[in-house]
Amino acid sequence: MQQQFDITDRRDVACLVNVFYDRVRDDDLLGPIFDDVAHVDWATHLPRMYDFCESVLFGAATFKGTPLVVHQALARHAPLTAEAFDRWVTLFVSTVEDLFTGTMADHAKNSAMRIAATMEQHVTIGVPPTVPHGLLPETPP
């Protein structure tokens, strides 16, 4: 087994993000959400995720965006279920553990769990877990 090191810079962040999203795209649950529903432009998305992760891990002011708004919009087109959020966390944590070890690696795993929990709460709030978001009746304003 290759010796593992901690996450120390943007190059490590890019490695983590690239391997993680390769796994997401290969996943039978998450892959279709990203590729078939969200139609992610990977050439644009990956550098934004480098910025996001670098901001979370190192406090760098590189990310500009509103991830919650993006995920809320996506949830109107595809159900973002607890199972999907759990799978995302599981893949992220296993990717970190496969590639890195140390304080920042632990910080990355803990941050991912916190972010996913927050995102899940705000994206699925008020929606019964058995009813896909797109099938809810319209409510008057």
C-alpha positions in Angstrom: 0.0 0.0 0.0 1.2 3.5 -0.9 2.0 5.8 2.0 -0.7 8.4 2.6 -0.2 12.0 3.4 -2.6 14.8 4.6 -4.3 17.2 2.3 -2.0 20.2 2.1 -2.7 22.3 -1.0 -4.9 22.8 -4.1 -3.2 20.0 -5.9 -4.4 17.6 -3.2 -7.8 19.1 -3.3 -8.0 18.6 -7.1 -6.9 15.0 -6.7 -9.6 14.3 -4.1 -12.3 16.1 -6.2 -11.3 14.3 -9.4 -11.3 10.8 -7.9 -14.5 11.5 -5.9 -16.4 12.7 -8.9 -15.1 9.8 -11.1 -16.7 7.5 -8.4 -19.9 9.6 -8.4 -20.3 9.3 -12.1 -19.8 5.5 -11.9 -22.3 5.2 -9.1 -25.7 3.7 -10.1 -27.6 6.1 -7.9 -25.7 9.4 -8.2 -24.3 9.1 -11.7 -27.7 9.6 -13.4 -28.5 12.6 -11.2 -25.3 14.4 -12.2 -25.2 13.3 -15.9 -28.8 12.7 -17.0 -30.7 15.2 -14.8 -28.3 18.0 -14.0 -26.3 17.6 -17.2 -23.2 18.7 -15.4 -20.5 20.3 -17.6 -17.6 18.6 -15.9 -15.0 20.9 -17.4 -16.7 23.8 -15.5 -17.9 21.9 -12.5 -14.7 20.4 -11.3 -12.7 23.6 -11.0 -15.6 25.1 -9.1 -15.5 22.2 -6.7 -11.7 22.7 -6.3 -12.6 26.3 -5.3 -15.4 25.1 -3.0 -13.3 22.5 -1.2 -10.3 24.8 -1.0 -12.5 27.4 0.7 -14.0 24.9 3.1 -10.6 23.3 4.0 -8.2 26.2 4.0 -10.5 29.2 4.4 -9.4 30.5 0.9 -11.8 33.0 -0.6 -11.8 31.2 -4.0 -15.4 30.0 -4.2 -18.2 32.2 -5.4 -21.6 30.7 -5.6 -24.8 29.5 -3.9 -24.7 25.7 -3.7 -28.0 25.5 -1.7 -29.9 27.4 -4.4 -28.4 25.2 -7.1 -29.4 22.0 -5.2 -32.9 23.3 -4.5 -33.4 23.9 -8.2 -32.1 20.5 -9.0 -34.5 18.9 -6.4 -37.4 20.3 -8.5 -36.3 18.0 -11.4 -35.1 14.9 -9.5 -35.8 13.6 -6.0 -32.7 14.2 -3.9 -33.4 11.5 -1.3 -31.8 10.7 2.0 -30.3 7.6 0.2 -28.6 9.9 -2.3 -27.2 12.2 0.3 -26.0 9.1 2.3 -24.4 7.7 -0.8 -22.7 11.0 -1.5 -21.2 11.1 2.0 -20.1 7.5 1.9 -18.3 8.0 -1.4 -16.7 11.2 -0.3 -15.5 9.7 3.0 -14.2 6.5 1.4 -12.4 8.6 -1.3 -10.7 10.7 1.4 -9.7 7.6 3.3 -8.3 5.9 0.2 -6.1 8.9 -0.6 -5.3 10.8 2.5 -4.8 10.7 6.2 -4.3 13.4 8.9 -6.0 16.4 10.4 -7.1 18.0 7.1 -8.4 14.7 5.8 -10.5 14.4 9.0 -11.6 18.0 8.5 -12.7 17.2 5.0 -14.7 14.2 6.0 -16.4 16.0 8.9 -17.1 19.0 6.7 -18.7 16.8 4.0 -21.0 15.2 6.6 -22.0 18.6 7.9 -22.5 20.1 4.5 -24.6 17.1 3.3 -26.8 17.2 6.4 -27.4 20.9 6.0 -28.1 20.5 2.3 -30.4 17.6 2.8 -32.4 19.4 5.5 -32.9 22.5 3.3 -33.5 20.6 0.0 -36.0 18.1 1.4 -37.6 20.2 4.2 -41.4 19.7 4.3 -41.3 17.0 1.7 -42.3 13.5 2.8 -39.5 11.1 2.0 -41.7 8.8 -0.1 -43.0 11.6 -2.4 -40.7 12.6 -5.2 -40.3 16.4 -5.2 -41.6 16.8 -8.8 -44.9 15.0 -7.9 -46.0 17.4 -5.1 -49.1 19.4 -5.9 -48.6 23.1 -6.6 -49.5 25.3 -3.7 -50.8 28.8 -4.3 -48.5 31.6 -3.3 
